[in-house]
Amino acid sequence: MDKKSQIIKRLAEHIGVEPEDIDEDDAFLTDLHMNPMELSDFVHSLTSLDLDISRLNLTEIETVADLLEALGAVEIA
C-alpha cells in the first residue's frame, strides 16, 4: 500500500468513515468536521507509519490534499 493510501486509510479509521468516502479536496474543518485539536491528534498518529511530521505547519493545512502534499505522499506535477 502506498503512502497516500495509508494516510487516507488511517484518516478514515480516525473519523469513522470508509476510505472511499474521503476526497482529496475535503477540508478538515468543514467537510470532515475535524477541529484543530482532532487534526493535530490525527497528524501525530501518523508517526506510527514512519512519516516525519516535524516540519508540518498545521495552520497551512486545510484539505486532505494539503496534508498529502506536505507529507510528500503525492507527486507534484
N, C-alpha and C positions, 0 to 999 in steps of 0.2 A: 504494500500500500504506500503510495507516495505521500510526501509531507502534507500537501494540500488536503488530501482525503483524510489523513489522520487528524488534522486540525478541525475539519468540518465535522467529522465523526465525534470527536471529543466535545465540540460545541453543542452538537445535537444532544448528546448524553447529558451535558451540563444543564441545558434548558428544558429537556424532556420532550424533544420532537424527533422526527426521523431526519436523517442527513439530507434526504432529497427535498425536505421542506425548507432548507436553508439556501438562499441565493447569495451570490457574492455582493449584490447591491443592497442587501439587507443592512439597515442601520441598527446598531446595537440598541440604541435607546428607543427609537420609535417602532421598528419592525419586530425586534426580538425582545423588547421590553426588559432590557438589562440596564440596571442603574450603574453608575461608575464603580461602585464597590463590587458588584457582581462581575463586571468586566475585569476588574483587577484580580479578583479571585480566580476567574477562568484563565486569564493570561498566566498567572503564577502556576496554575496546574499544568501548563504546557511544558514546564521544566522536566516533567517525567517522560516526555517524548524527546529528551535531549535537545530541546530548542533553546537558543540563547535569547533570553528576554531582557538582558541587561541594558540594551540600547533603545528599548521601546519607549516612546513618549505617548502615553495613553491619551493625552489631551489632543493628539493629532489623529487618533484612530476613531473613525466614526462608523465605518462599514466593515463587513467581513472582508471585502477586497483590500481595504486599507491594512487590516491585520495581516492578511496573507502576504501582501507586498512587503510589509515591514519585517516579516519573518523570513523573507526570501523563498516563499512557498509557491510563487508564480513566476513565470518567465516574463520579463519586461521586454516588450517589442521595441 
